[in-house]
Amino acid sequence: MGHTRLSATSLKNPFDLTEVTIEPNGSIGLNACERRTLLKGLGGTLALPFLESDAFAKKTPDKEPLRFLVVGNPFGMHPGNFFPMDFGKDYQSSPTLKSLDWLRDRLTIISHTDHNMVSGHGREISFLSGVLPTDAQSFPEKNMSLDQLFARHVGSQVRFPSVGASLDSGIRMSWTANGVEKLPITDPQQLFNHLFLNLTDQQKKLRKQMIARNASILDTVGDQFSETIKRASGKDRERLQQFETSVRELELTLSDRLTWIDRNKPKLDLGSDFLADGTIRKKYEAIFDMIAYAFETDLTRVATIEFPAELNYTDLSGVNRSYHGCTHNGRGEDLVNELVAIESFQIECLSRCLKKLDSIRVSHGDESMLDRTIVLFGSGMGYGGTHSNRDLPILVAGGGFKHLGHVDVRDNAGRNMPLCNLYLTLMQRFGIERDSFNTSTGSFEALDWS
């Protein structure tokens, strides 16, 4: 049985010092009732993760570790203003993507890719998995999202395997291995505290007691296995032994967490502007800046930033309606203009962050942090104006890829490429050796990094 990485975090409140939920990182097939019985008192469920290689052939071990940033929204993009009119590296920038024109040599805009789903609200939650929760049982990782797969791969190498942020309730794009939605932090001040505020001595003491208490519970659960295994059939005995192994490995993870408690976090001074100036622009700039610095200091290597559905953008110039309201535009030119202003703002926030990452030099070679960060922007909905879930607006930046400019990924028969093909390529680039991911039919070989 190979070594696996598991993490323990709180899904309810990442700042709570007295309660922890053990986050599931895979499954061995035990049903929910059995898991609750075995781990009663832990506050959650534990399941065996899918095993994967620690390295991929194309990964160079002496380089700065890769990071992964996902930026997503729930309503897609107005297609006529997002996708350039022409293909190749010499495309003319579209209105929405104008702020990324400086990055065109390290940017790939992908036309004609999706998850092949019937259009309508509710399907956009499959953005990073390609799978709806109702269909998840048919797939090895269920509807586990790409970011959480990457976070599982990173494991305890960093203080936070992943960080999610937004300014309102999430767009449901981040999912754990057992189909549990991973909620983003929605307050910039809380995000700052989570990433950069050190615990007091009393808080450290409480945190250590909490970890010790959960480790003790795991010991109790482990003791219960011996009698259960004796009565189990051969097949069930194998499954339970695998489960017992995952419990013991989680004990090691809890021990790893103890080492982080006494290590101070890096300092970051954002000033008071992001709180004093309550505009959406200032708040999102603060969120992106915090994530960039978390990447620079290796606090985390996986981050998601969401632009939620009900966010009010009326402090942006030219926007008088809600984000959701602007998507129900019919053919009204004024509404389309407001929608494009919102979408352009989202890209501007991303562009500003990428410039910051590009200004950070990494410790190995002459690369920037952007060169070592795989950046994915997109949505699980193609265009909110028609509720279409086809032709999703997807772009990839940085990451050391040989970028393609604007590319049409339809096959010779005119069929859209499964978005999971791109995800498989991103996984391989990140060092995860796999030959499939959920609905993939292969990798997106045109996007190379060799």
C-alpha positions in Angstrom: 0.0 0.0 0.0 1.6 3.3 -1.0 1.8 6.4 1.1 -1.1 8.8 0.8 -1.6 12.4 1.9 -4.6 13.4 3.9 -5.4 16.8 5.4 -7.6 17.9 8.3 -9.4 21.2 8.0 -12.6 22.8 9.2 -15.3 23.0 6.5 -17.5 25.0 8.8 -15.2 27.7 10.0 -11.4 27.8 9.2 -10.9 30.1 12.2 -12.5 28.0 14.9 -10.1 26.7 17.4 -12.2 24.1 19.2 -13.7 22.0 16.4 -12.2 20.3 13.4 -13.8 18.4 10.6 -11.8 15.7 9.0 -12.0 16.3 5.3 -12.6 13.2 3.1 -9.9 12.6 0.5 -11.2 9.6 -1.4 -13.4 6.6 -1.0 -13.1 2.8 -0.3 -16.8 2.2 -0.9 -18.1 2.2 2.7 -21.5 3.8 2.8 -22.3 6.9 4.7 -23.9 5.1 7.6 -20.9 2.8 8.1 -18.5 5.8 8.0 -20.5 7.7 10.5 -20.5 4.7 12.9 -16.8 4.1 12.6 -15.8 7.7 13.1 -18.5 9.0 15.4 -17.3 12.0 17.3 -14.8 13.2 14.7 -17.2 15.7 13.2 -16.9 14.2 9.7 -16.0 11.2 7.6 -12.8 9.7 6.5 -12.3 7.7 3.3 -9.3 6.3 1.5 -7.9 8.5 -1.2 -7.3 7.5 -4.8 -3.6 6.6 -5.0 -1.4 8.4 -7.5 2.2 8.8 -8.3 4.2 11.5 -6.6 5.9 12.6 -9.8 5.3 12.8 -13.5 8.0 12.2 -16.0 8.0 15.8 -17.3 8.4 17.4 -13.9 11.8 18.8 -13.1 12.5 18.3 -9.4 15.1 21.1 -9.0 12.7 23.8 -10.0 10.4 26.0 -7.9 7.2 24.0 -7.2 4.3 24.8 -9.4 1.3 26.7 -8.1 -2.3 26.5 -9.3 -4.8 29.4 -9.4 -8.4 29.1 -10.5 -10.6 32.2 -11.1 -14.2 31.5 -11.9 -17.7 33.0 -12.2 -21.2 31.4 -12.5 -22.5 33.1 -15.7 -19.7 32.7 -18.2 -18.9 35.5 -20.6 -20.7 37.3 -23.4 -19.2 35.3 -26.3 -19.0 38.1 -28.8 -16.9 40.2 -26.5 -14.8 37.4 -24.9 -13.7 35.2 -27.8 -11.4 36.9 -30.4 -12.6 36.8 -34.0 -9.5 35.1 -35.3 -7.3 32.2 -34.2 -3.6 31.7 -33.7 -1.0 33.8 -31.8 -1.7 37.0 -33.9 -5.3 37.3 -32.9 -6.8 40.7 -32.3 -7.7 41.1 -28.6 -11.4 41.0 -27.8 -13.0 43.9 -25.7 -13.3 41.8 -22.6 -9.7 40.4 -22.8 -8.0 43.7 -23.6 -6.4 44.0 -20.2 -4.5 40.7 -20.9 -3.0 41.9 -24.2 0.4 42.2 -22.5 0.4 38.5 -21.8 -0.5 37.1 -25.2 2.7 35.1 -25.5 1.8 33.3 -22.3 -1.9 32.9 -22.8 -4.1 30.3 -24.4 -7.8 31.1 -25.1 -9.8 28.0 -25.8 -12.9 28.0 -28.0 -15.3 25.1 -28.3 -14.8 23.1 -25.1 -17.4 22.2 -22.5 -18.7 19.3 -20.4 -21.3 18.3 -23.0 -24.2 19.1 -20.7 -27.8 20.1 -21.3 -28.0 23.9 -20.9 -29.6 25.5 -17.9 -28.9 26.7 -14.4 -27.4 24.2 -12.0 -24.9 22.6 -14.4 -22.3 25.3 -13.8 -21.3 23.7 -10.5 -19.5 21.0 -12.6 -17.0 23.6 -13.8 -13.9 22.0 -12.2 -15.1 18.4 -12.2 -17.1 17.8 -15.4 -19.5 15.8 -13.2 -22.8 16.8 -11.5 -23.2 15.6 -7.9 -26.2 13.5 -9.0 -24.0 11.5 -11.5 -20.9 11.4 -9.3 -21.1 7.8 -8.2 -20.1 6.6 -11.6 -16.6 8.2 -11.4 -13.5 7.3 -9.4 -13.2 10.8 -7.8 -17.0 11.4 -7.8 -17.4 15.1 -8.4 -14.1 16.1 -6.8 -12.9 19.4 -8.3 -9.6 19.9 -10.0 -8.3 22.3 -7.3 -9.0 19.8 -4.5 -7.2 17.0 -6.6 -4.2 19.3 -6.8 -4.5 20.2 -3.1 -4.5 16.5 -2.2 -1.3 16.0 -4.3 0.4 18.9 -2.4 -0.7 17.6 1.0 1.2 18.8 4.1 4.1 20.2 2.1 2.6 23.6 2.8 0.6 25.1 5.7 -2.6 25.3 3.7 -3.2 22.7 1.0 -5.7 25.0 -0.7 -7.3 28.4 -0.1 -10.6 29.6 -1.5 -11.8 33.2 -1.5 -14.8 35.3 -2.6 -16.9 38.3 -1.6 -20.1 36.4 -1.2 -21.4 32.9 -1.0 -19.6 30.6 -3.4 -20.5 29.5 -6.9 -20.1 25.9 -5.8 -17.1 25.1 -7.9 -14.8 23.5 -5.3 -15.7 20.0 -4.1 -13.9 17.4 -2.0 -13.5 13.7 -2.9 -16.7 12.7 -1.2 -18.8 15.4 -2.9 -18.7 18.0 0.0 -18.7 21.6 -1.2 -15.6 23.5 0.1 -16.8 26.9 0.9 -14.7 30.0 0.3 -13.7 32.6 2.8 -15.9 35.6 2.0 -14.5 38.4 4.2 -11.1 39.9 3.2 -10.3 40.6 6.8 -10.9 36.9 7.7 -8.8 35.9 4.7 -6.0 38.1 6.0 -6.3 36.6 9.5 -6.4 33.1 8.2 -3.3 33.5 6.1 -1.1 35.9 8.0 -2.3 36.4 11.6 -0.3 34.3 14.1 -2.1 32.5 16.9 -1.7 33.7 20.5 0.0 31.4 23.0 -3.4 30.4 24.4 -4.8 29.7 20.9 -1.8 27.5 20.1 -2.4 25.6 23.3 -6.1 25.1 22.4 -5.2 24.0 18.9 -2.7 21.4 20.2 -5.3 20.1 22.6 -7.8 19.8 19.7 -5.3 17.8 17.6 -4.4 15.6 20.5 -8.1 14.9 21.2 -8.8 13.9 17.6 -5.7 11.7 17.6 -7.0 9.9 20.6 -10.4 9.4 18.9 -8.5 7.9 16.0 -6.8 5.5 18.3 -10.1 4.4 19.7 -11.6 3.9 16.2 -8.5 1.9 15.3 -8.9 -0.4 18.2 -12.5 -1.2 17.1 -11.2 -2.5 13.8 -9.6 -5.6 15.2 -12.9 -7.3 16.3 -14.7 -6.0 13.2 -12.0 -7.4 10.8 -12.3 -10.9 12.5 -16.0 -11.1 11.6 -15.7 -9.7 8.1 -15.6 -11.6 4.9 -12.4 -11.8 2.8 -13.4 -8.9 0.5 -14.7 -6.8 3.4 -11.6 -7.5 5.4 -9.4 -6.1 2.6 -11.5 -3.0 2.5 -11.4 -2.5 6.2 -7.7 -3.0 6.3 -7.3 -0.3 3.7 -9.5 1.9 5.8 -7.4 1.2 8.9 -4.3 2.2 7.0 -5.9 5.5 6.0 -6.8 6.2 9.6 -3.2 5.6 10.7 -1.9 7.9 7.9 -4.3 10.6 9.1 -2.7 10.3 12.5 0.6 11.2 10.9 -1.1 14.1 9.2 -2.4 15.4 12.6 1.2 15.1 13.8 2.3 17.2 10.8 -0.2 19.9 11.8 1.5 20.2 15.1 4.7 21.3 13.4 2.9 24.2 11.7 1.4 25.6 14.9 4.6 26.9 16.3 5.9 28.2 13.0 5.0 31.9 12.5 3.3 32.9 9.3 4.9 35.5 7.0 4.0 39.1 7.5 2.0 41.2 5.0 1.0 44.8 5.3 -1.9 45.7 3.0 -2.6 48.9 4.7 -6.1 49.8 5.6 -7.4 50.8 2.2 -9.0 47.4 1.5 -11.3 47.9 4.5 -11.6 51.7 4.5 -12.5 51.8 0.9 -15.3 49.4 0.6 -15.5 49.3 -3.2 -15.6 45.9 -4.9 -12.4 46.8 -6.8 -10.4 47.4 -3.6 -11.7 44.3 -1.9 -10.9 42.0 -4.9 -7.5 43.7 -5.3 -6.8 42.8 -1.7 -7.9 39.2 -2.2 -5.7 38.7 -5.2 -2.8 40.4 -3.5 -3.1 38.1 -0.5 -3.2 35.0 -2.7 -0.2 36.2 -4.7 1.8 36.7 -1.5 0.6 33.3 -0.2 2.1 31.8 -3.4 5.3 33.8 -3.0 5.8 32.7 0.6 4.7 29.1 -0.1 1.8 29.3 2.4 -0.2 27.5 -0.2 0.2 26.2 -3.8 -3.5 25.9 -4.7 -6.0 28.8 -4.6 -9.5 29.5 -6.0 -11.1 33.0 -6.3 -14.8 33.3 -7.2 -16.9 36.1 -8.5 -20.3 35.0 -7.1 -23.7 35.3 -8.6 -25.4 37.8 -6.3 -22.5 40.3 -6.0 -23.4 43.9 -6.5 -21.2 45.6 -9.0 -23.0 49.0 -9.1 -19.9 50.8 -7.8 -18.3 50.1 -11.2 -18.5 52.8 -13.8 -21.5 52.2 -16.1 -23.1 49.4 -14.1 -26.5 50.1 -12.6 -27.9 46.5 -12.2 -27.0 43.4 -10.4 -24.6 40.9 -12.1 -27.4 38.3 -12.4 -29.8 40.9 -13.7 -27.4 41.9 -16.5 -27.3 38.3 -17.8 -31.0 38.5 -18.5 -30.4 41.0 -21.2 -32.3 39.8 -24.3 -31.0 42.0 -27.0 -30.8 45.2 -25.0 -27.5 47.0 -25.9 -27.4 48.9 -22.6 -27.7 45.7 -20.6 -25.0 43.9 -22.7 -22.7 46.9 -22.1 -23.2 46.6 -18.3 -22.6 42.9 -18.4 -19.4 43.4 -20.5 -18.2 46.0 -18.0 -18.6 43.5 -15.2 -16.8 40.8 -17.1 -14.0 43.1 -18.1 -13.6 44.1 -14.5 -13.1 40.4 -13.6 -10.4 40.0 -16.2 -8.8 43.3 -15.1 -8.5 41.9 -11.5 -7.0 38.7 -12.9 -4.6 40.7 -15.1 -3.4 42.8 -12.2 -2.7 39.7 -10.2 -0.8 38.0 -13.0 1.4 41.1 -13.4 2.2 40.9 -9.7 3.1 37.2 -10.0 5.2 38.0 -13.1 7.2 40.6 -11.0 8.2 37.9 -8.4 11.4 36.1 -9.3 11.6 32.5 -8.1 14.7 31.0 -6.5 15.6 28.7 -9.4 16.6 30.0 -12.8 15.3 33.2 -14.4 11.6 32.3 -14.2 8.9 34.4 -12.6 6.2 33.2 -10.2 3.8 33.4 -13.1 5.9 31.0 -15.1 5.6 28.6 -12.2 1.8 29.1 -11.7 -0.8 27.4 -13.8 -3.6 29.9 -14.1 -7.1 28.8 -15.2 -10.0 31.2 -15.8 -13.5 30.1 -16.8 -17.0 29.1 -15.9 -19.3 26.1 -15.9 -21.8 28.2 -17.9 -21.0 29.4 -21.4 -23.3 32.5 -21.5 -25.8 33.5 -18.9 -27.9 35.4 -21.4 -29.0 32.2 -22.9 -28.3 29.8 -20.0 -26.0 27.9 -22.4 -23.6 25.4 -20.9 -21.8 24.9 -24.2 -18.7 26.7 -25.6 -17.4 27.6 -22.1 -15.1 30.7 -21.9 -11.8 29.1 -20.9 -8.3 30.5 -20.8 -5.0 29.2 -19.4 -2.0 31.5 -18.6 1.5 31.0 -17.3 2.6 27.6 -16.0 5.6 27.3 -18.4 3.4 26.1 -21.2 4.1 26.7 -24.9 1.0 28.8 -25.3 -1.2 28.8 -28.4 -2.9 32.2 -28.5 -6.5 31.6 -29.5 -7.2 28.0 -30.5 -10.3 26.1 -31.8 -10.3 22.7 -30.2 -13.1 21.0 -32.2 -12.2 17.7 -33.8 -12.5 17.0 -37.5 -16.2 16.1 -37.1 -16.9 19.5 -35.5 -17.4 18.1 -32.0 -16.3 20.2 -29.0 -13.4 19.0 -26.9 -14.2 17.7 -23.4 -13.0 20.3 -20.9 -11.7 17.4 -18.8 -9.1 16.8 -21.6 -7.6 20.2 -20.7 -7.8 19.3 -17.0 -5.9 16.1 -17.6 -3.1 18.1 -19.2 -3.0 20.5 -16.3 -2.8 17.6 -13.9 0.1 16.1 -15.8 1.9 19.4 -15.8 1.4 19.7 -12.0 3.1 16.4 -11.5 0.1 14.1 -11.2 0.5 11.0 -13.3 -2.9 10.1 -14.7 -4.2 9.0 -18.1 -7.9 10.1 -17.5 -10.0 12.4 -15.4 -13.7 12.0 -15.2 -15.2 12.6 -18.7 -11.9 13.1 -20.5 -11.2 11.2 -23.7 -7.5 12.0 -23.7 -5.3 14.9 -22.9 -5.0 18.2 -24.7 -1.7 17.4 -26.3 -1.5 20.7 -28.2 -0.7 22.5 -25.0 2.8 21.3 -24.3 5.5 22.3 -21.9 8.4 20.0 -22.8 
